[in-house]
Amino acid sequence: MKKRFGVLRILATVLKILGIVVAAFAVLAGLGTLFMSFAGGDLFPALGIDMNSGFLAGLISSFIIVIIGIFYAVFFYGSGELLMLLLSMEDNTFKTVKLLEDVIKDDQE
């Protein structure tokens, strides 16, 4: 039997892949921010943060970036899984209807 709703299956796969990519970029961005705070460059003084509290600001910023990125990643991945769940429910319902139609047809004969 041919799978129906091909575009939704592709969209679900794309959302799951996007969730993984967003998680990877969130971790990389968090690590990049943390390394920049270790480097003690001119980034934090340019933002108005003194050099002494630059490490703490970088640590907090990297933590917030990772937390928000993981939240978005879970949202994207969960949306893809939800679409797959709904497609599975539709497929099982369709199979049940076909089975019941065959049973009713056999009883009438």
ZANUPA-19239 format. One record per residue (C-alpha): x, y, z; residue in three letters. Coordinates in steps of 0.2 Angstrom, whole numbers, plus 2048, in hexadecimal, padded with zeros to 3 digits. Each point is the difference from the previous one (the first is absolute). Layout:
// ZANUPA-19239
<atom><X>X</X><Y>Y</Y><Z>Z</Z><aa>ALA</aa></atom>
...
// end
This chain:
// ZANUPA-19239
<atom><X>800</X><Y>800</Y><Z>800</Z><aa>MET</aa></atom>
<atom><X>807</X><Y>811</Y><Z>7FB</Z><aa>LYS</aa></atom>
<atom><X>803</X><Y>80C</Y><Z>80E</Z><aa>LYS</aa></atom>
<atom><X>7F5</X><Y>80F</Y><Z>801</Z><aa>ARG</aa></atom>
<atom><X>804</X><Y>812</Y><Z>805</Z><aa>PHE</aa></atom>
<atom><X>812</X><Y>800</Y><Z>7F9</Z><aa>GLY</aa></atom>
<atom><X>802</X><Y>813</Y><Z>803</Z><aa>VAL</aa></atom>
<atom><X>7FC</X><Y>7FE</Y><Z>812</Z><aa>LEU</aa></atom>
<atom><X>80C</X><Y>7F2</Y><Z>802</Z><aa>ARG</aa></atom>
<atom><X>80E</X><Y>80A</Y><Z>7F8</Z><aa>ILE</aa></atom>
<atom><X>7FB</X><Y>80F</Y><Z>80B</Z><aa>LEU</aa></atom>
<atom><X>801</X><Y>7F5</Y><Z>810</Z><aa>ALA</aa></atom>
<atom><X>811</X><Y>7FA</Y><Z>7FB</Z><aa>THR</aa></atom>
<atom><X>806</X><Y>812</Y><Z>7FC</Z><aa>VAL</aa></atom>
<atom><X>7FA</X><Y>806</Y><Z>811</Z><aa>LEU</aa></atom>
<atom><X>809</X><Y>7F2</Y><Z>809</Z><aa>LYS</aa></atom>
<atom><X>810</X><Y>804</Y><Z>7F7</Z><aa>ILE</aa></atom>
<atom><X>7FE</X><Y>812</Y><Z>803</Z><aa>LEU</aa></atom>
<atom><X>7FE</X><Y>7FC</Y><Z>813</Z><aa>GLY</aa></atom>
<atom><X>810</X><Y>7F7</Y><Z>800</Z><aa>ILE</aa></atom>
<atom><X>809</X><Y>80E</Y><Z>7F6</Z><aa>VAL</aa></atom>
<atom><X>7F9</X><Y>80D</Y><Z>80C</Z><aa>VAL</aa></atom>
<atom><X>806</X><Y>7F7</Y><Z>80F</Z><aa>ALA</aa></atom>
<atom><X>812</X><Y>7FE</Y><Z>7F8</Z><aa>ALA</aa></atom>
<atom><X>801</X><Y>812</Y><Z>7FC</Z><aa>PHE</aa></atom>
<atom><X>7F9</X><Y>805</Y><Z>812</Z><aa>ALA</aa></atom>
<atom><X>80E</X><Y>7F6</Y><Z>808</Z><aa>VAL</aa></atom>
<atom><X>80D</X><Y>807</Y><Z>7F4</Z><aa>LEU</aa></atom>
<atom><X>7FA</X><Y>812</Y><Z>803</Z><aa>ALA</aa></atom>
<atom><X>800</X><Y>7FD</Y><Z>813</Z><aa>GLY</aa></atom>
<atom><X>812</X><Y>7FA</Y><Z>7FF</Z><aa>LEU</aa></atom>
<atom><X>805</X><Y>80E</Y><Z>7F5</Z><aa>GLY</aa></atom>
<atom><X>7F9</X><Y>80D</Y><Z>80C</Z><aa>THR</aa></atom>
<atom><X>809</X><Y>7F7</Y><Z>80E</Z><aa>LEU</aa></atom>
<atom><X>811</X><Y>800</Y><Z>7F7</Z><aa>PHE</aa></atom>
<atom><X>7FE</X><Y>812</Y><Z>7FC</Z><aa>MET</aa></atom>
<atom><X>7FD</X><Y>804</Y><Z>812</Z><aa>SER</aa></atom>
<atom><X>810</X><Y>7F6</Y><Z>804</Z><aa>PHE</aa></atom>
<atom><X>80A</X><Y>80A</Y><Z>7F3</Z><aa>ALA</aa></atom>
<atom><X>7FC</X><Y>810</Y><Z>808</Z><aa>GLY</aa></atom>
<atom><X>7FF</X><Y>809</Y><Z>7F0</Z><aa>GLY</aa></atom>
<atom><X>7F8</X><Y>811</Y><Z>7FC</Z><aa>ASP</aa></atom>
<atom><X>7EF</X><Y>7F9</Y><Z>7FE</Z><aa>LEU</aa></atom>
<atom><X>7F9</X><Y>802</Y><Z>812</Z><aa>PHE</aa></atom>
<atom><X>808</X><Y>812</Y><Z>803</Z><aa>PRO</aa></atom>
<atom><X>7F8</X><Y>805</Y><Z>7EF</Z><aa>ALA</aa></atom>
<atom><X>7EF</X><Y>7FA</Y><Z>807</Z><aa>LEU</aa></atom>
<atom><X>803</X><Y>80A</Y><Z>810</Z><aa>GLY</aa></atom>
<atom><X>805</X><Y>7F2</Y><Z>80B</Z><aa>ILE</aa></atom>
<atom><X>810</X><Y>802</Y><Z>80A</Z><aa>ASP</aa></atom>
<atom><X>80E</X><Y>7F4</Y><Z>7FE</Z><aa>MET</aa></atom>
<atom><X>7FF</X><Y>7F9</Y><Z>811</Z><aa>ASN</aa></atom>
<atom><X>7EE</X><Y>7FA</Y><Z>7FE</Z><aa>SER</aa></atom>
<atom><X>803</X><Y>7FB</Y><Z>7EE</Z><aa>GLY</aa></atom>
<atom><X>802</X><Y>7ED</Y><Z>804</Z><aa>PHE</aa></atom>
<atom><X>7F0</X><Y>800</Y><Z>80B</Z><aa>LEU</aa></atom>
<atom><X>7F6</X><Y>808</Y><Z>7F2</Z><aa>ALA</aa></atom>
<atom><X>807</X><Y>7F4</Y><Z>7F3</Z><aa>GLY</aa></atom>
<atom><X>7FC</X><Y>7F1</Y><Z>80B</Z><aa>LEU</aa></atom>
<atom><X>7EE</X><Y>806</Y><Z>803</Z><aa>ILE</aa></atom>
<atom><X>7FE</X><Y>805</Y><Z>7EE</Z><aa>SER</aa></atom>
<atom><X>807</X><Y>7EF</Y><Z>7FA</Z><aa>SER</aa></atom>
<atom><X>7F4</X><Y>7F7</Y><Z>80C</Z><aa>PHE</aa></atom>
<atom><X>7F1</X><Y>80A</Y><Z>7FA</Z><aa>ILE</aa></atom>
<atom><X>804</X><Y>7FD</Y><Z>7ED</Z><aa>ILE</aa></atom>
<atom><X>802</X><Y>7ED</Y><Z>803</Z><aa>VAL</aa></atom>
<atom><X>7EF</X><Y>7FF</Y><Z>80A</Z><aa>ILE</aa></atom>
<atom><X>7F6</X><Y>80B</Y><Z>7F3</Z><aa>ILE</aa></atom>
<atom><X>808</X><Y>7F6</Y><Z>7F2</Z><aa>GLY</aa></atom>
<atom><X>7FC</X><Y>7EF</Y><Z>808</Z><aa>ILE</aa></atom>
<atom><X>7EE</X><Y>806</Y><Z>803</Z><aa>PHE</aa></atom>
<atom><X>7FE</X><Y>805</Y><Z>7ED</Z><aa>TYR</aa></atom>
<atom><X>808</X><Y>7EF</Y><Z>7FB</Z><aa>ALA</aa></atom>
<atom><X>7F4</X><Y>7F6</Y><Z>80B</Z><aa>VAL</aa></atom>
<atom><X>7F2</X><Y>80A</Y><Z>7F8</Z><aa>PHE</aa></atom>
<atom><X>805</X><Y>7FD</Y><Z>7EE</Z><aa>PHE</aa></atom>
<atom><X>804</X><Y>7ED</Y><Z>804</Z><aa>TYR</aa></atom>
<atom><X>7F0</X><Y>7FE</Y><Z>809</Z><aa>GLY</aa></atom>
<atom><X>7F6</X><Y>808</Y><Z>7F2</Z><aa>SER</aa></atom>
<atom><X>807</X><Y>7F4</Y><Z>7F4</Z><aa>GLY</aa></atom>
<atom><X>7FC</X><Y>7F1</Y><Z>80C</Z><aa>GLU</aa></atom>
<atom><X>7EE</X><Y>807</Y><Z>802</Z><aa>LEU</aa></atom>
<atom><X>7FE</X><Y>800</Y><Z>7ED</Z><aa>LEU</aa></atom>
<atom><X>806</X><Y>7EE</Y><Z>7FF</Z><aa>MET</aa></atom>
<atom><X>7F4</X><Y>7FB</Y><Z>80E</Z><aa>LEU</aa></atom>
<atom><X>7F2</X><Y>808</Y><Z>7F7</Z><aa>LEU</aa></atom>
<atom><X>804</X><Y>7F7</Y><Z>7F0</Z><aa>LEU</aa></atom>
<atom><X>802</X><Y>7EF</Y><Z>809</Z><aa>SER</aa></atom>
<atom><X>7EF</X><Y>803</Y><Z>808</Z><aa>MET</aa></atom>
<atom><X>7F8</X><Y>804</Y><Z>7EE</Z><aa>GLU</aa></atom>
<atom><X>809</X><Y>7F1</Y><Z>7F9</Z><aa>ASP</aa></atom>
<atom><X>7F9</X><Y>7F4</Y><Z>80D</Z><aa>ASN</aa></atom>
<atom><X>7EF</X><Y>808</Y><Z>7FF</Z><aa>THR</aa></atom>
<atom><X>800</X><Y>7FD</Y><Z>7ED</Z><aa>PHE</aa></atom>
<atom><X>806</X><Y>7EE</Y><Z>802</Z><aa>LYS</aa></atom>
<atom><X>7F2</X><Y>7FD</Y><Z>80D</Z><aa>THR</aa></atom>
<atom><X>7F3</X><Y>807</Y><Z>7F4</Z><aa>VAL</aa></atom>
<atom><X>806</X><Y>7F5</Y><Z>7F2</Z><aa>LYS</aa></atom>
<atom><X>800</X><Y>7F1</Y><Z>80B</Z><aa>LEU</aa></atom>
<atom><X>7EE</X><Y>804</Y><Z>806</Z><aa>LEU</aa></atom>
<atom><X>7FA</X><Y>802</Y><Z>7EE</Z><aa>GLU</aa></atom>
<atom><X>807</X><Y>7EF</Y><Z>7FB</Z><aa>ASP</aa></atom>
<atom><X>7F7</X><Y>7F8</Y><Z>80F</Z><aa>VAL</aa></atom>
<atom><X>7F0</X><Y>808</Y><Z>7FC</Z><aa>ILE</aa></atom>
<atom><X>802</X><Y>7FB</Y><Z>7EE</Z><aa>LYS</aa></atom>
<atom><X>803</X><Y>7EE</Y><Z>805</Z><aa>ASP</aa></atom>
<atom><X>7F1</X><Y>800</Y><Z>80B</Z><aa>ASP</aa></atom>
<atom><X>7F4</X><Y>806</Y><Z>7F3</Z><aa>GLN</aa></atom>
<atom><X>806</X><Y>7F3</Y><Z>7F3</Z><aa>GLU</aa></atom>
// end
